[in-house]
Amino acid sequence: MKKEQSQSKEQMQTGVRPEPQKIIELRPNMYQIRGEKPGSHIYLIKGAAKNVLIDTGITSNFPLLKIRLSELDLHIKDIHLIILTHEHFDHIGATTFFHRTAIVAAHRLAANKLELQDEFVTFNKYCNVASKPFWVDFWLEDGTIMDFGNYKLQTIHTPGHTSGCICLYEPTEELLFTGDTVFSGGTISDIAGSGNMSDYMNSMQRLSNLKVREIYPGHGRPSNTPDDDLPKAVAFAQTLLNDSKMFFEAFIKTRELEEKSGYWREA
């Protein structure tokens, strides 16, 4: 990592735009391994006794992930637990390569879809992405707490983007790992298969009640302004919910007019 920082300084001095760091140390023994598109970021916690990955990125990026772990003096067998924030291909793909030695955890609604290999939700085939099946060992519930000695993670079920989305809250440092639930600037994700806007709205309201110092999302940059971002996310979710109501009201009125005009009558 020091080598990367020195290279960045040299590039700045020569007027060349430095490449983004591939590994960012967020806290002592806590790292962001930047995602290679279309894969998500991967977060590593070196616990007092166990090492944890939050998401694993896309299947084809596994060789890069292996290199990044080696730069942190870790091998595949040194990862003891993988926590998946939800069931989409860009977050789960490399999990299969850890499955023999690591325990895999996800919310029960995501775990069920992964166990059944529900392509409608994972998007593997839709996005023409290679995948290898795996199963989830530990089905998480809202409120589950995992203690790694130096850090704790509390599971917060945040359906909306999908039904199985979770965020992970570190209560001592007040950190929030959000997956695809909310991004820097208060941006929220799309509504994918199994998700819905009303659940999303409720999830944003729950998150806005937490005391958070930093947000670590699945894509994009971390945020150190959660007090601004989370209220924006709530407002944005409310706007989308209102827009969807207006759309369906217009659809119903159009349907009623068509029925009165005889459009739907049989010939």
N, C-alpha and C positions, 0 to 999 in steps of 0.2 A: 504493500500500500504506500510506503514511503517513496518507493521508486516511481509509482504513478504520480504522486504529488510533485516530485522533482521534474518529471517529464512535462507536467502541466505548466509549471513555472517557466520552463525553457520555451514552450510553445507560445506562452503569453509574451515573452520577451522578443520573440522573433515575429510576432504579429499573427501567428497561426492560431486559429481557434482550438482550444484544447478539447480533447474527447472527454465525454462524461466519465466519471469514475465508475468502474464496474462493481466495486465493493465499497460501501459507505458504512463506516462505524457510527451507529446512531447513539449508542450508549456502551459502556463497558460490557463486552461479551454479547453485544446485540448488533446485528449487521443487516443491511439491505443489500441483496445481490440483485443488481438491476436486471430487469427482464429484457430479453432480446425479442423484438416484435415478431409475431403477434403474442408472444408469451407474457405472462404477468411477472411482476417483481416477486422475488422469493426472500423471505426473512428468516434469518438464523439467530437462534438464541443458544449460546453456550451456557447451559445450566450448570449448577454445582456438581451434578452427577449425570445428567442427561442432556443430550443435544437435540434441539427441536427445529424443524423447518415448518414455516407457515407457507403453504402452497409450494408447488414444485415446477410450475411453468409448463410449457408445451413439450411434447415428447421429443421432437427433433432437437431441442436445445439441451438435452441431457448431457451430451459431451462437454458443453460449455459449463454447465452446472458442476460437473465433476472437476473441471479445472479450477473453478472458483473456490470450491470446497478445499481442494488441495492447497490453494494459496493461503487458506486459513488453517492449514495443517490438519485437515480432516479427510477421512475416506468415507465411502458409502456406508460401511459397517459402523461408523462412528455416529451416525444419525439414529437416534432411538425412537423418536416420535415425529410424525408428520400430521399437521392439522390443516385440513382443507377448508377454505372459507366458503366455497360453494362448489357446484358440480360441473362447471364449464371447462371445456377442453384446454383452454389456455392457462388454467390454474392447477389442473390435476395430472397432466400428461406424463410427467416423469416419475410419478408415484410408483408405478409398477417396478421400477428398477431398485427401489428401496424396500420392497414388500417382504423380502425374505428375512430381513434383519430389523426392520422398524415397525412399530405399531402405527396404524393409520387411523386417524380420528376425523369425523365429520358430523354435522348435525344429522339426526336420524332421517330427516326428509331428503337430504342430499345422499346419505348412505344408501337408502332404499333405491334411489334412481341409479346409483353407481353399481350396486349389486345386480340389478336387473339389466344393466347396460342400456339404459333408456336414451337412445340416440336423439329423440325429439328434444331432449333437454341438454345433453352434453355437447351437441353440435359437432361431434367428431366427423361423421360422414358428410354432414351438410357443408362443412368447411374443408372437406377433403384432407383431413389430418390423420396421419397414422396413429394408431392407439393400440395399447395392449391392456386387456382386462385385469382388474384387481378387485379386491373386496375391502370393505372398511371394517376394521377390528373393533373399534370403539365408537358407539353411536352416542353423540353428545346431545344434551338437552340444554335449554336456556338456564343459565346460572351455574353450570358446571365450572368448578375451579380446579386448575392444575398448578401445582406448586413445584418449581424447579430449583428451589433453594435461594437463588439470587433474584429471581423474578417469579411472579404469579400471573396467570392468564385466566380471566373469567369469560366464559362463553356468553355472548348476548345474541339471541336469535333475532335476526333482522330481515324477515322476508320482505319481498318487493321486487328486487331484480330477479330473483328466483325464490321459490318457497323454502329452500334449504340454506339460504345465506346466513352467515354468522359474522359478527365482529368479535374481536378479542381485546379485552380491556385489562391493562396492567394497572392495578389500583394504587400501588405505592408511587410509581413514577408518573402516573396519570397519562398513559399512552394508549392510543386506540389504533389497532390494526383493522382496517375496514374492508379489505378485499375489493369488491366492485360495488359496495353499498354507497359510499360517498368518497369524493375525490377532493383534492386541494381546490380552494375557491368556492366550495359548496356545491360543486357539480354533482349531479346524481346520474346513475346509469340508466340504461333502457329497461323496459319491461320485457323480459324474455319468457320463454315457455315455462309455465308453472308460477310465474310471478303475477303481481297485480298492484295497481296504483294505491288502493286504500291501505293495503298492508305496508307499502313503502312509506306512506304518510305517517302511519303509526310508528314505524321503525325510526324514522327521522326524529319524531318527537321524543322517543325514548332516549336516543343518543344525545339529544340536545340537553337532557337533564343531567348528563354525566359531567364530572369535572375533568376536563381533558387539556393537557398541555400541548400535545403533538398528535397529528393524524398521520398514520403510515398506510397509504392506499395500495391497491394492487397494481395500479398504473399511474404514471405521472410522478410529480414531485411530492415529497412529504409537506405537511403544512404545520407551521407553528402559530397559526391564527385560528384555532378551532372555535374560539368565542365568536368570530365573525362567520366562519364557514358553516357551522352547523345550523344557525338560524337561517342562513341563506338557503341551505338545503331543504329546510322545513318549508320555507316560502315557495321555493321552486316546485317541491312536491305538491303543495296546495294548488299552485297555478296549473300544473299538469292535470290534477284531479278535476279542477273546475273546467278546464278545456275539454276533458273527456266527457263530462256531463253535458256540456253545450253541444258536442258532436252528436251524442246519442239522442238528445232532445230534437236536434235538427233532423236526424235520421228518422225518428218516429213520426215527426210532422210530415216529412216527405212521403213516408209509407202510407200515412192516413190519407193524404191528398191523392196518391196513386190508387188507393182502394176506392175512394169516392168516384174517381174518374173511370173506374172499371179496368184499370191497367192489369189488375191481378185476376180478373175474371177469365174463366176458361173460354176458349174460342168456340 
